[in-house]
Amino acid sequence: MATPTKAAAVSDANKSLEKGDRKAAIERLKLADVDMNFVLAVVPLNQTTTDVDQAASLVGQGKYYEANAMLKKVEDGVRFDMVDVVGLPNKAATATPAATQK
């Protein structure tokens, strides 16, 4: 549920990300109990480049159906990994009483 506190935390986190400080952004979101999703798109670069070049060549030859099939192959080669993280702050460790000296 969006709240003013969470909106402020997201705004602060975005500012930290713009500065390249991911750790500060994550900590700010944790303190506001903001649920985070990370999505990573993984693409085989060399194969993708080759296939897109081939599709462009096919378009140039007027073979639109074949070019579309090649681009579909490229699209199918993309893999998405998603991680859902609930940002809760770590609880402080409780201090154990020191052993009493006899």
C-alpha positions as CSV (number, residue, x, y, z in Angstrom):
1,M,0.0,0.0,0.0
2,A,1.4,3.4,-1.0
3,T,1.9,5.8,1.8
4,P,3.6,9.3,2.0
5,T,6.5,7.7,3.9
6,K,7.0,5.0,1.3
7,A,6.7,7.6,-1.5
8,A,9.4,9.7,0.1
9,A,11.6,6.6,0.6
10,V,11.2,5.8,-3.1
11,S,12.1,9.4,-4.1
12,D,15.2,9.3,-1.8
13,A,16.2,5.9,-3.2
14,N,15.9,7.2,-6.8
15,K,18.2,10.1,-5.9
16,S,20.7,7.7,-4.5
17,L,20.5,5.5,-7.6
18,E,21.1,8.5,-9.8
19,K,24.3,9.1,-7.9
20,G,25.2,5.4,-8.3
21,D,24.8,4.6,-4.6
22,R,22.7,1.4,-4.7
23,K,23.5,0.4,-1.1
24,A,22.0,3.7,0.3
25,A,18.9,3.3,-2.0
26,I,18.3,-0.3,-0.7
27,E,18.8,0.8,2.9
28,R,16.3,3.6,2.5
29,L,13.7,1.3,1.0
30,K,14.3,-1.3,3.8
31,L,13.6,1.3,6.5
32,A,10.3,2.3,4.8
33,D,9.3,-1.4,4.5
34,V,9.1,-1.1,0.7
35,D,8.7,-4.3,-1.3
36,M,11.3,-4.4,-4.2
37,N,11.4,-6.4,-7.4
38,F,14.6,-6.8,-9.4
39,V,14.3,-7.9,-13.0
40,L,17.3,-8.9,-15.0
41,A,17.1,-9.5,-18.8
42,V,19.8,-11.9,-20.0
43,V,20.5,-11.9,-23.7
44,P,23.2,-13.8,-25.5
45,L,25.0,-10.8,-27.1
46,N,26.9,-12.4,-30.0
47,Q,24.0,-14.6,-31.2
48,T,21.5,-11.7,-30.8
49,T,23.7,-9.4,-32.9
50,T,24.2,-12.0,-35.6
51,D,20.4,-12.7,-35.8
52,V,19.4,-9.0,-35.8
53,D,21.9,-8.4,-38.6
54,Q,20.5,-11.3,-40.5
55,A,16.9,-10.0,-40.0
56,A,18.0,-6.6,-41.3
57,S,19.5,-8.2,-44.4
58,L,16.2,-10.2,-45.0
59,V,14.2,-7.0,-44.7
60,G,16.5,-5.4,-47.3
61,Q,15.8,-8.3,-49.6
62,G,12.1,-7.9,-49.1
63,K,11.7,-11.2,-47.2
64,Y,9.6,-9.8,-44.4
65,Y,8.1,-13.1,-43.2
66,E,11.6,-14.6,-42.8
67,A,12.9,-11.4,-41.1
68,N,10.0,-11.6,-38.6
69,A,10.7,-15.2,-37.9
70,M,14.4,-14.3,-37.2
71,L,13.4,-11.5,-34.8
72,K,11.0,-13.9,-33.1
73,K,14.0,-16.2,-32.5
74,V,15.9,-13.2,-31.0
75,E,12.9,-12.4,-28.7
76,D,12.6,-16.0,-27.6
77,G,16.3,-16.0,-26.7
78,V,15.8,-13.4,-24.0
79,R,15.6,-14.8,-20.4
80,F,14.2,-12.8,-17.5
81,D,15.1,-13.5,-13.9
82,M,13.1,-11.8,-11.2
83,V,13.8,-11.5,-7.5
84,D,11.1,-10.3,-5.1
85,V,12.6,-8.7,-1.9
86,V,10.7,-7.3,1.0
87,G,13.0,-4.7,2.5
88,L,12.8,-5.2,6.2
89,P,15.6,-3.7,8.4
90,N,17.8,-6.2,10.1
91,K,17.0,-6.5,13.8
92,A,19.8,-5.4,16.1
93,A,21.6,-8.3,17.8
94,T,20.7,-8.6,21.4
95,A,23.6,-8.2,23.7
96,T,24.2,-11.2,26.0
97,P,25.1,-10.3,29.6
98,A,28.7,-10.7,30.3
99,A,29.6,-13.6,32.5
100,T,29.8,-12.6,36.2
101,Q,33.3,-12.9,37.7
102,K,33.5,-15.0,40.9
